Amino acid sequence: MRLVEEAEASRAPTERFIDQFSRIYMPAIVASAILVAIVPPLAFGADWGEWTYRALALLLIGCPCALVISVPAAMASSLSAGARRGLLLKGGAIVEAAARTTLVAFDKTGTLTEGAPALTDLRAFDIPENELLALAAGVEQGSTHPLARAVEEAAAALGVRPRSATAAAALPGRGVRADIDGVEVIVGSPGHARERGALDGVTEAEIAALESEGKTVAVVLRDDAALGWLALRDEPRADARPGVDALRALGVRSIMLTGDNAATAAAIAESLGMESRAGMKPGDKSEAIRALGAGDHVMMVGDGINDAPALAAASVGLSMGSGADVALETAHGALLRNRVTDVAALIRLARATMTNVRQNIAVALGLKAVFLVTTVLGVTGLWPAILADTGATVLVTLNALRLLRFDPEKT
């Protein structure tokens, strides 16, 4: 409900332009009507009654009712039609920006994938596998990241009790650390383990093979020594590929931005038919969005806390409805049904809305232009002017209401 209130308060750039135009247009019409009423009688001795009548008709037909209502009526219908289908936007300005989208950037985990990774492989080096899993689960306790939840769920399924940990902290873009029995234990990315010199050639080869299969590998370190690794896989959403294909049909490119490793990202992106950029920290994502925005109108779709900066940096930021609170707060809209295909549906709705807006403006200005000329020339009188003014308002309103029946899921 709050998002709907924000939507009503947020006006499209076209709507703001119409308002500014009306501030100049209406005084000009009033001045013209005064001149029409007094100049012919004073300058040429024309009949006062006739030219006063024409001036009143001009004043009436010049009233910008239809023009002023043309944009907000279309936007209100569009926002309502979108909300009925789980496409929630924060205002007309976002609708207009969405219509111009040429590139959609997706987060991976929880957006293109199910966000429910599962442990697929595990290897311990010099300790029992259950002990490795207990250490990893202890470090990950309390984290809301999908990979952390997967580790905890795997431990619970195998009846492994997580080790008690203290001083837990996130290592942005690298992993999570905590103290267990007074010793630092880290569950981190292979890259972070590599930076600490904890990986040998055999382990590197094992990790590379797993990553080529689209799996995410987490290395467990204790005092900078690798104790083993865990491999997890998060399957793409069933509608991820159709969603990317639908965007391509609209002439919109797609790219995946992820903090995961390059091999895993490439495997997932290739299966979905899109570009990818990997190994990105939260700040890297927002910088990438700004860089991409130099040549494209970028829409960002994400669901996590780490995606919030990128959502804010994009022309349009969309959060999955199941996303983190920060992502929902920062984003310009939300896909309440958590469907990738809804991204293309939202762009179709936005484009249909802008087409409707242009039609409304053309009807409003076209009718006024015709009747302004015919009124001054005396061809049409006061009653035709009334009908034209009211008729234009009715026409643009009815045209805007057509959007309520628009189905953005139909190609």
C-alpha positions as CSV (number, residue, x, y, z in Angstrom):
1,M,0.0,0.0,0.0
2,R,2.9,2.4,0.8
3,L,4.4,1.6,-2.6
4,V,1.1,2.5,-4.3
5,E,1.0,5.8,-2.4
6,E,4.6,6.5,-3.6
7,A,3.5,5.7,-7.1
8,E,0.7,8.2,-7.0
9,A,3.1,10.9,-5.7
10,S,5.7,10.1,-8.4
11,R,5.0,11.7,-11.7
12,A,6.4,10.9,-15.1
13,P,8.7,13.4,-16.9
14,T,6.1,13.7,-19.7
15,E,3.5,14.6,-17.1
16,R,5.7,17.2,-15.5
17,F,6.3,18.7,-19.0
18,I,2.6,18.8,-19.7
19,D,2.0,20.7,-16.4
20,Q,4.8,23.2,-17.2
21,F,3.4,23.6,-20.7
22,S,0.0,24.3,-19.4
23,R,1.3,27.1,-17.2
24,I,2.3,28.9,-20.3
25,Y,-0.4,27.7,-22.6
26,M,-3.4,28.7,-20.5
27,P,-2.4,32.3,-19.9
28,A,-1.7,32.5,-23.7
29,I,-5.2,31.3,-24.4
30,V,-6.8,33.8,-22.0
31,A,-4.8,36.6,-23.6
32,S,-5.8,35.4,-27.1
33,A,-9.5,35.3,-26.1
34,I,-9.3,38.9,-24.7
35,L,-7.7,40.1,-28.0
36,V,-10.3,38.3,-30.1
37,A,-13.1,40.0,-28.0
38,I,-11.8,43.5,-28.2
39,V,-9.5,44.0,-31.2
40,P,-12.0,43.4,-34.1
41,P,-14.6,45.7,-32.6
42,L,-12.1,48.5,-31.7
43,A,-9.9,48.2,-34.8
44,F,-12.5,47.3,-37.5
45,G,-15.8,48.3,-35.9
46,A,-17.0,44.6,-35.8
47,D,-20.0,43.6,-33.7
48,W,-19.1,43.3,-30.0
49,G,-21.6,40.5,-29.4
50,E,-20.3,38.3,-32.2
51,W,-16.6,38.6,-31.2
52,T,-17.4,38.3,-27.5
53,Y,-19.2,35.0,-28.4
54,R,-16.2,33.8,-30.4
55,A,-13.8,34.8,-27.6
56,L,-15.9,32.7,-25.1
57,A,-15.8,29.8,-27.5
58,L,-12.0,30.1,-27.9
59,L,-11.6,30.3,-24.2
60,L,-13.6,27.1,-23.7
61,I,-11.9,25.1,-26.5
62,G,-8.5,26.3,-25.3
63,C,-9.0,24.8,-21.8
64,P,-6.3,22.1,-21.5
65,C,-8.4,19.6,-19.6
66,A,-7.8,16.7,-22.0
67,L,-4.1,17.5,-22.3
68,V,-3.5,17.7,-18.6
69,I,-5.4,14.5,-17.9
70,S,-3.9,12.5,-20.8
71,V,-0.7,11.4,-19.0
72,P,-1.9,10.8,-15.4
73,A,-4.9,8.8,-16.7
74,A,-2.7,6.5,-18.7
75,M,-0.1,6.1,-15.8
76,A,-2.8,5.3,-13.3
77,S,-4.3,2.7,-15.5
78,S,-0.8,1.2,-16.2
79,L,0.1,1.1,-12.5
80,S,-3.2,-0.6,-11.7
81,A,-2.9,-3.1,-14.5
82,G,0.7,-3.9,-13.4
83,A,-0.3,-4.3,-9.7
84,R,-3.0,-6.8,-10.6
85,R,-0.3,-9.0,-12.2
86,G,2.3,-8.6,-9.5
87,L,4.2,-5.9,-11.4
88,L,4.6,-3.1,-8.8
89,L,6.2,0.2,-9.8
90,K,6.7,3.3,-7.6
91,G,5.4,5.8,-10.1
92,G,4.9,7.1,-13.6
93,A,8.6,8.2,-13.9
94,I,9.6,4.6,-13.5
95,V,7.1,3.4,-16.1
96,E,8.6,5.9,-18.6
97,A,12.2,4.8,-17.7
98,A,11.2,1.1,-18.0
99,A,9.8,1.7,-21.5
100,R,13.3,2.9,-22.7
101,T,15.1,-0.2,-21.3
102,T,17.7,-1.7,-23.7
103,L,19.7,-3.8,-21.2
104,V,18.7,-5.8,-18.2
105,A,21.3,-6.8,-15.6
106,F,20.4,-9.7,-13.4
107,D,21.9,-10.9,-10.1
108,K,22.4,-14.7,-10.1
109,T,21.6,-16.2,-6.7
110,G,17.9,-15.9,-5.9
111,T,17.1,-14.0,-9.1
112,L,18.1,-16.2,-12.0
113,T,18.4,-19.2,-9.8
114,E,16.0,-20.7,-7.2
115,G,18.0,-19.3,-4.3
116,A,17.9,-22.7,-2.7
117,P,21.4,-24.2,-3.3
118,A,22.1,-27.7,-2.1
119,L,25.3,-29.4,-1.0
120,T,26.5,-31.7,-3.8
121,D,30.1,-32.5,-2.9
122,L,32.3,-32.4,0.1
123,R,36.0,-33.2,0.7
124,A,38.0,-33.0,3.9
125,F,41.7,-33.1,3.9
126,D,43.1,-34.1,7.3
127,I,39.9,-34.2,9.4
128,P,36.7,-36.2,9.3
129,E,34.1,-35.0,6.8
130,N,31.5,-34.5,9.6
131,E,34.0,-32.3,11.5
132,L,34.5,-30.2,8.4
133,L,30.8,-29.8,8.0
134,A,30.4,-29.0,11.7
135,L,33.0,-26.2,11.4
136,A,31.4,-24.8,8.3
137,A,27.9,-24.8,9.8
138,G,29.2,-23.2,13.0
139,V,30.7,-20.3,11.0
140,E,27.6,-19.9,8.9
141,Q,25.1,-19.9,11.8
142,G,22.9,-16.8,11.7
143,S,23.8,-15.8,8.1
144,T,20.8,-15.2,5.8
145,H,22.8,-15.9,2.6
146,P,21.4,-18.8,0.6
147,L,24.7,-20.6,0.6
148,A,25.0,-20.4,4.4
149,R,21.5,-21.8,4.7
150,A,22.4,-24.7,2.4
151,V,25.4,-25.6,4.6
152,E,23.3,-25.5,7.8
153,E,20.5,-27.6,6.1
154,A,23.1,-30.1,4.9
155,A,24.5,-30.4,8.5
156,A,21.0,-30.9,9.9
157,A,20.1,-33.5,7.4
158,L,23.2,-35.5,8.2
159,G,22.7,-35.1,12.0
160,V,25.9,-33.0,12.3
161,R,25.8,-30.5,15.2
162,P,27.3,-27.1,14.3
163,R,30.3,-26.1,16.3
164,S,29.9,-23.1,18.7
165,A,31.3,-20.0,17.1
166,T,31.8,-16.4,18.3
167,A,32.8,-13.1,16.7
168,A,31.2,-14.0,13.4
169,A,31.6,-11.4,10.6
170,A,31.0,-11.2,6.9
171,L,34.0,-10.7,4.6
172,P,32.3,-8.9,1.7
173,G,32.8,-10.6,-1.6
174,R,35.0,-13.2,0.1
175,G,33.1,-15.3,2.7
176,V,32.4,-15.5,6.4
177,R,34.7,-15.8,9.4
178,A,34.2,-16.7,13.1
179,D,36.2,-17.9,16.1
180,I,35.9,-21.5,17.1
181,D,37.8,-22.7,20.2
182,G,39.7,-19.4,20.0
183,V,40.9,-20.0,16.4
184,E,39.8,-18.1,13.3
185,V,37.8,-20.3,10.9
186,I,36.8,-19.0,7.5
187,V,34.3,-20.3,5.0
188,G,35.3,-18.4,1.9
189,S,35.7,-18.3,-1.9
190,P,38.5,-20.2,-3.6
191,G,39.8,-16.8,-4.6
192,H,40.1,-15.7,-1.0
193,A,41.8,-19.1,-0.1
194,R,44.2,-18.5,-3.0
195,E,45.1,-15.1,-1.7
196,R,46.1,-16.7,1.6
197,G,48.2,-19.3,-0.2
198,A,46.1,-22.2,1.1
199,L,45.5,-24.1,-2.2
200,D,47.8,-26.6,-3.9
201,G,47.7,-27.7,-7.5
202,V,45.5,-30.8,-6.9
203,T,42.9,-28.8,-5.0
204,E,42.9,-26.1,-7.7
205,A,42.1,-28.7,-10.3
206,E,39.3,-30.2,-8.3
207,I,37.7,-26.8,-7.7
208,A,38.1,-25.9,-11.4
209,A,36.3,-29.1,-12.4
210,L,33.4,-28.4,-10.0
211,E,33.0,-24.8,-11.1
212,S,32.9,-25.9,-14.8
213,E,29.8,-27.8,-13.8
214,G,28.1,-24.7,-12.5
215,K,28.8,-25.4,-8.8
216,T,29.9,-22.9,-6.2
217,V,32.8,-24.0,-4.1
218,A,33.5,-22.8,-0.5
219,V,36.8,-23.5,1.1
220,V,37.1,-24.0,4.8
221,L,40.2,-22.4,6.3
222,R,41.7,-22.6,9.8
223,D,44.7,-20.4,10.6
224,D,45.2,-20.0,6.8
225,A,45.3,-23.7,6.3
226,A,42.7,-25.4,4.0
227,L,40.8,-28.1,5.9
228,G,38.6,-29.0,2.9
229,W,35.9,-27.7,0.5
230,L,32.2,-27.9,0.0
231,A,30.5,-27.7,-3.4
232,L,27.0,-26.4,-3.8
233,R,24.7,-25.9,-6.8
234,D,21.8,-23.6,-7.2
235,E,19.6,-24.6,-10.1
236,P,18.3,-21.9,-12.5
237,R,14.7,-21.0,-12.2
238,A,12.4,-22.9,-14.6
239,D,11.4,-19.6,-16.2
240,A,14.9,-18.1,-16.4
241,R,15.6,-19.1,-20.0
242,P,12.1,-18.2,-21.3
243,G,12.5,-14.9,-19.5
244,V,15.8,-14.1,-21.2
245,D,14.4,-15.3,-24.6
246,A,11.4,-13.0,-24.1
247,L,13.7,-10.0,-23.5
248,R,15.7,-10.8,-26.6
249,A,12.4,-10.9,-28.6
250,L,11.8,-7.3,-27.4
251,G,15.3,-6.3,-28.6
252,V,16.6,-6.1,-25.0
253,R,20.0,-7.6,-24.1
254,S,20.6,-9.5,-20.8
255,I,23.7,-9.7,-18.6
256,M,24.3,-11.6,-15.3
257,L,26.3,-9.8,-12.6
258,T,27.5,-12.2,-9.8
259,G,30.0,-12.4,-7.0
260,D,30.5,-16.1,-7.9
261,N,33.5,-17.3,-9.7
262,A,34.0,-16.9,-13.5
263,A,33.6,-20.6,-14.3
264,T,30.4,-21.1,-12.4
265,A,29.0,-17.9,-13.8
266,A,29.9,-18.8,-17.4
267,A,28.3,-22.2,-17.0
268,I,25.0,-20.7,-15.7
269,A,25.0,-17.8,-18.2
270,E,25.7,-20.1,-21.1
271,S,22.8,-22.3,-20.2
272,L,20.5,-19.2,-20.2
273,G,21.9,-17.6,-23.3
274,M,23.2,-14.4,-21.8
275,E,26.4,-12.5,-21.0
276,S,28.0,-12.6,-17.6
277,R,30.4,-10.8,-15.3
278,A,31.8,-12.7,-12.3
279,G,33.7,-12.1,-9.1
280,M,31.8,-8.9,-8.4
281,K,31.6,-7.3,-4.9
282,P,28.6,-5.1,-4.1
283,G,30.5,-1.9,-5.1
284,D,31.6,-3.6,-8.3
285,K,28.0,-4.2,-9.3
286,S,27.0,-0.6,-8.9
287,E,30.1,0.6,-10.8
288,A,29.3,-1.9,-13.6
289,I,25.7,-0.6,-13.8
290,R,27.0,3.0,-14.1
291,A,29.4,2.0,-16.8
292,L,26.8,0.0,-18.7
293,G,24.5,3.0,-18.4
294,A,26.8,5.1,-20.5
295,G,25.6,3.3,-23.6
296,D,22.3,1.7,-22.5
297,H,19.2,2.3,-20.5
298,V,19.8,-0.3,-17.8
299,M,17.3,-2.1,-15.7
300,M,18.8,-4.1,-12.7
301,V,17.0,-7.1,-11.2
302,G,18.1,-8.4,-7.8
303,D,17.0,-9.7,-4.5
304,G,19.7,-9.4,-1.9
305,I,21.2,-6.8,0.4
306,N,24.4,-6.9,-1.8
307,D,22.2,-5.8,-4.8
308,A,20.9,-2.6,-3.2
309,P,23.6,-0.3,-4.4
310,A,23.2,-1.6,-8.0
311,L,19.4,-1.3,-7.8
312,A,19.8,2.3,-6.8
313,A,22.3,3.0,-9.6
314,A,20.2,1.6,-12.4
315,S,17.7,3.6,-14.4
316,V,15.1,1.1,-13.1
317,G,15.9,-1.2,-10.2
318,L,13.6,-4.2,-9.6
319,S,13.5,-6.5,-6.6
320,M,12.1,-9.9,-6.5
321,G,9.1,-9.9,-4.1
322,S,10.9,-12.4,-1.9
323,G,14.0,-10.3,-1.7
324,A,15.6,-8.7,1.3
325,D,13.9,-5.7,2.9
326,V,16.8,-3.4,1.9
327,A,16.5,-4.5,-1.7
328,L,12.7,-3.8,-1.7
329,E,13.2,-0.4,-0.1
330,T,15.9,0.6,-2.6
331,A,14.3,-0.7,-5.8
332,H,12.0,1.3,-8.0
333,G,9.6,-1.6,-8.2
334,A,9.0,-5.3,-7.3
335,L,8.2,-8.5,-9.2
336,L,5.8,-9.9,-6.6
337,R,5.4,-13.3,-8.3
338,N,9.2,-13.9,-8.4
339,R,9.2,-14.7,-12.1
340,V,11.9,-13.8,-14.5
341,T,9.4,-13.7,-17.3
342,D,7.7,-10.8,-15.6
343,V,10.6,-8.6,-16.5
344,A,9.7,-8.7,-20.1
345,A,6.0,-8.4,-19.2
346,L,6.8,-5.2,-17.3
347,I,8.7,-3.7,-20.3
348,R,5.8,-4.6,-22.6
349,L,3.4,-2.8,-20.3
350,A,5.6,0.2,-20.0
351,R,6.0,0.5,-23.8
352,A,2.2,0.1,-24.3
353,T,1.7,2.9,-21.7
354,M,4.0,5.3,-23.5
355,T,2.2,4.5,-26.8
356,N,-1.1,5.2,-25.1
357,V,0.3,8.5,-23.7
358,R,1.4,9.6,-27.2
359,Q,-2.0,8.8,-28.6
360,N,-3.7,10.8,-25.9
361,I,-1.5,13.8,-26.4
362,A,-2.1,13.6,-30.2
363,V,-5.9,13.5,-29.7
364,A,-6.0,16.3,-27.2
365,L,-3.8,18.7,-29.2
366,G,-5.3,17.7,-32.6
367,L,-8.9,18.4,-31.6
368,K,-7.9,21.7,-30.0
369,A,-5.9,22.8,-33.0
370,V,-8.8,22.2,-35.4
371,F,-11.4,23.9,-33.2
372,L,-9.2,26.8,-32.2
373,V,-8.9,27.8,-35.9
374,T,-12.5,27.1,-36.8
375,T,-13.8,29.0,-33.7
376,V,-11.8,32.1,-34.5
377,L,-12.9,32.0,-38.1
378,G,-16.5,31.7,-36.9
379,V,-17.1,28.3,-38.5
380,T,-17.9,26.6,-35.2
381,G,-19.6,28.2,-32.2
382,L,-19.9,27.7,-28.5
383,W,-21.8,24.4,-28.4
384,P,-19.4,22.6,-30.8
385,A,-16.5,24.0,-28.7
386,I,-18.2,22.5,-25.6
387,L,-18.6,19.2,-27.3
388,A,-15.0,19.2,-28.6
389,D,-13.6,20.0,-25.2
390,T,-15.6,17.5,-23.3
391,G,-15.3,14.9,-26.1
392,A,-11.5,15.2,-26.0
393,T,-11.4,14.6,-22.3
394,V,-13.7,11.6,-22.6
395,L,-11.7,10.1,-25.5
396,V,-8.3,10.3,-23.7
397,T,-9.8,8.9,-20.6
398,L,-11.4,6.0,-22.4
399,N,-8.2,5.3,-24.3
400,A,-6.2,5.3,-21.0
401,L,-8.7,2.9,-19.5
402,R,-7.9,0.4,-22.3
403,L,-4.6,-0.3,-20.4
404,L,-6.6,-2.0,-17.7
405,R,-7.4,-4.8,-20.1
406,F,-3.8,-5.0,-21.5
407,D,-2.2,-8.3,-20.9
408,P,1.6,-7.8,-20.8
409,E,2.2,-11.6,-20.8
410,K,1.0,-11.9,-24.3
411,T,3.7,-11.4,-26.9
